[in-house]
């Protein structure tokens, strides 16, 4: 009788341990995904602020062309 109760208790503890390990695994995966998203955002933020993205480069070209046109008109 005691052996049966102990084996059931052991299996319950094993199930609880497996669930806790699974939750920790999901939490680690979630943290990795958040870290990757922060890295991607940071990369884009730096490119945008340093003017390395295509839109900023196009705006610089357009601004330069408009300045040349304005200098020719004057």
Backbone bond lengths (Angstrom), bond angles and torsions (degrees), N, CA, C in turn:
res aa  C-N    CA-C-N  psi(-1)  N-CA   C-N-CA  omega(-1)  CA-C   N-CA-C  phi
1 X - - - 1.455 - - 1.526 111.44 -
2 X 1.329 116.42 -47.05 1.467 120.24 -179.54 1.521 110.22 -66.54
3 X 1.325 117.83 -37.13 1.466 121.51 -179.98 1.524 110.33 -64.43
4 X 1.315 117.08 -38.52 1.464 120.96 178.87 1.525 110.00 -66.32
5 X 1.326 117.58 -43.09 1.462 120.99 179.31 1.524 110.73 -65.47
6 X 1.326 116.76 -40.78 1.463 119.79 179.06 1.522 111.77 -66.91
7 X 1.315 117.84 -37.76 1.461 120.09 179.02 1.530 110.54 -68.35
8 X 1.332 117.25 -37.74 1.468 119.93 176.32 1.529 110.50 -66.52
9 X 1.329 116.20 -41.36 1.462 120.75 178.92 1.528 110.47 -64.78
10 X 1.312 116.12 -40.10 1.464 120.47 177.67 1.518 110.82 -63.69
11 X 1.325 117.58 -41.56 1.460 119.48 179.48 1.528 110.59 -67.93
12 X 1.324 118.20 -34.60 1.467 121.21 177.03 1.526 109.63 -64.53
13 X 1.331 116.59 -44.65 1.459 119.86 178.27 1.534 111.44 -64.07
14 X 1.309 116.93 -35.88 1.464 120.82 178.16 1.529 110.57 -65.92
15 X 1.332 116.93 -40.95 1.468 120.97 177.85 1.523 110.41 -64.65
16 X 1.328 116.84 -43.17 1.474 120.74 178.19 1.523 109.91 -62.29
17 X 1.335 116.78 -42.55 1.462 120.98 178.88 1.528 110.75 -63.06
18 X 1.304 117.96 -41.64 1.466 121.66 178.14 1.524 111.29 -63.68
19 X 1.327 116.80 -40.33 1.470 120.01 179.38 1.521 111.18 -67.13
20 X 1.327 117.14 -40.65 1.466 120.81 178.06 1.530 110.04 -64.04
21 X 1.329 117.18 -42.28 1.467 120.34 177.42 1.519 111.18 -62.10
22 X 1.322 117.77 -39.58 1.460 121.67 178.89 1.526 110.96 -65.39
23 X 1.327 117.07 -41.57 1.467 120.84 178.92 1.525 110.06 -64.45
24 X 1.319 117.53 -40.87 1.465 120.94 177.81 1.526 110.02 -64.20
25 X 1.327 117.19 -41.27 1.463 121.38 177.69 1.528 110.65 -61.17
26 X 1.327 118.06 -44.66 1.464 120.91 178.08 1.526 111.33 -63.46
27 X 1.322 116.93 -40.19 1.456 121.41 179.33 1.528 110.34 -63.67
28 X 1.326 117.56 -42.57 1.462 120.52 177.53 1.524 110.89 -63.16
29 X 1.314 117.52 -42.00 1.460 120.84 177.00 1.513 111.90 -62.46
30 X 1.321 116.17 -41.22 1.456 121.55 178.44 1.528 110.53 -62.56
31 X 1.324 117.29 -42.53 1.461 120.89 178.67 1.529 111.33 -65.35
32 X 1.319 117.07 -38.05 1.464 120.24 178.34 1.526 110.30 -64.90
33 X 1.329 116.98 -42.40 1.469 120.69 179.04 1.526 110.06 -63.54
34 X 1.323 117.94 -43.26 1.470 121.21 178.38 1.522 110.18 -62.24
35 X 1.331 117.51 -43.04 1.461 120.92 179.55 1.527 111.32 -61.91
36 X 1.317 117.62 -42.04 1.468 121.33 178.97 1.529 110.50 -64.41
37 X 1.337 117.21 -42.59 1.459 120.15 178.88 1.525 111.83 -64.49
38 X 1.327 117.21 -38.03 1.467 120.75 177.53 1.525 110.09 -65.67
39 X 1.330 117.54 -39.96 1.469 120.85 177.90 1.522 110.79 -63.17
40 X 1.324 117.92 -43.37 1.467 121.62 178.92 1.524 110.13 -63.57
41 X 1.336 116.92 -43.70 1.464 120.27 179.38 1.525 110.37 -63.72
42 X 1.320 117.21 -43.35 1.462 121.80 -178.99 1.530 110.53 -62.63
43 X 1.325 116.99 -42.00 1.463 121.51 177.70 1.532 110.78 -60.05
44 X 1.321 116.67 -46.87 1.458 120.58 178.36 1.513 112.50 -64.95
45 X 1.322 116.90 -39.09 1.460 121.88 179.82 1.530 110.66 -63.30
46 X 1.331 116.47 -44.61 1.458 120.63 179.70 1.535 110.52 -65.49
47 X 1.329 116.45 -44.08 1.470 119.18 179.05 1.522 111.32 -60.91
48 X 1.320 116.46 -41.89 1.462 120.50 -178.69 1.529 110.77 -65.72
49 X 1.323 117.27 -43.97 1.463 120.52 -176.68 1.523 113.10 -75.16
50 X 1.321 118.26 -26.12 1.457 120.33 176.33 1.524 111.98 -87.20
51 X 1.323 117.08 -7.31 1.459 121.00 178.33 1.512 113.22 78.23
52 X 1.310 117.50 30.03 1.454 120.85 -177.83 1.522 113.27 -93.76
53 X 1.329 117.91 -8.87 1.462 119.43 -178.97 1.532 110.45 -79.60
54 X 1.318 116.26 162.55 1.466 121.95 -174.13 1.521 112.34 -64.22
55 X 1.312 117.07 -38.43 1.465 119.79 -177.56 1.522 110.74 -63.61
56 X 1.323 117.44 -42.72 1.457 120.48 -179.23 1.524 110.25 -67.24
57 X 1.316 116.99 -38.97 1.464 120.16 178.31 1.522 110.82 -64.76
58 X 1.334 116.79 -40.54 1.472 120.07 177.19 1.526 110.74 -64.35
59 X 1.324 116.84 -41.12 1.467 119.85 178.55 1.515 111.35 -63.18
60 X 1.337 117.17 -37.33 1.468 120.48 177.68 1.524 110.38 -64.33
61 X 1.346 116.86 -41.76 1.466 120.39 178.42 1.522 111.03 -63.81
62 X 1.327 116.60 -44.30 1.465 121.01 179.39 1.523 110.53 -63.30
63 X 1.325 116.79 -42.48 1.464 120.95 179.50 1.530 110.13 -62.63
64 X 1.334 117.20 -41.67 1.455 121.00 179.49 1.525 110.58 -64.59
65 X 1.352 117.27 -42.34 1.463 120.65 177.99 1.525 111.34 -63.25
66 X 1.328 116.32 -41.77 1.469 119.34 179.39 1.524 110.93 -65.89
67 X 1.326 117.64 -37.71 1.467 119.85 177.50 1.521 110.86 -65.57
68 X 1.342 117.24 -39.65 1.464 120.27 177.75 1.524 110.88 -64.13
69 X 1.332 116.16 -39.98 1.467 119.56 178.62 1.511 110.56 -65.94
70 X 1.330 117.85 -40.68 1.453 122.04 179.49 1.527 110.91 -66.04
71 X 1.334 117.81 -36.75 1.454 120.29 178.29 1.526 111.18 -68.30
72 X 1.334 116.95 -36.42 1.467 120.43 178.48 1.517 111.02 -68.59
73 X 1.337 117.19 -35.49 1.467 120.70 -179.05 1.526 111.21 -69.77
74 X 1.290 117.49 -32.49 1.486 120.37 -177.71 1.477 108.19 -81.27
